[in-house]
Amino acid sequence: MTTLMADSMLDETWTLSGSVALRPEPFGALAYHFGNRKLTFLKKKELVDVVNALGDCDTVAEALTRAGIPALQWPAYVIALRGLAASDMILERKPS
């Protein structure tokens, strides 16, 4: 098991920021943050599927599963999601 597979992000609950709009593109999507004016390219349709699933899932692992991402590919998606989190494209949801 890699370090990323043990990453706590897999057990966390995240969602697309309300300040972000996703525009579908043939390569995936463009994500624009209206607050900080950052533009990010989501270069895989599968990553877009994961990001869209985050708000409806209890964990990142559940979103990855729902999007059909094989477990062996999860570390790469965690890296991508960490990048999106660093630019405030996705936000951690706190338990209510």
Secondary structure, DSSP 4 states (H G I P E B T S, - for coil): --TGGG-GGGGS-EEE-TTEEEEEETTEEEEEETTT--EEEE--HHHHHHHHHHTTSSSHHHHHHHTT--GGGHHHHHHHHHHHHHTTSEEEPPP-
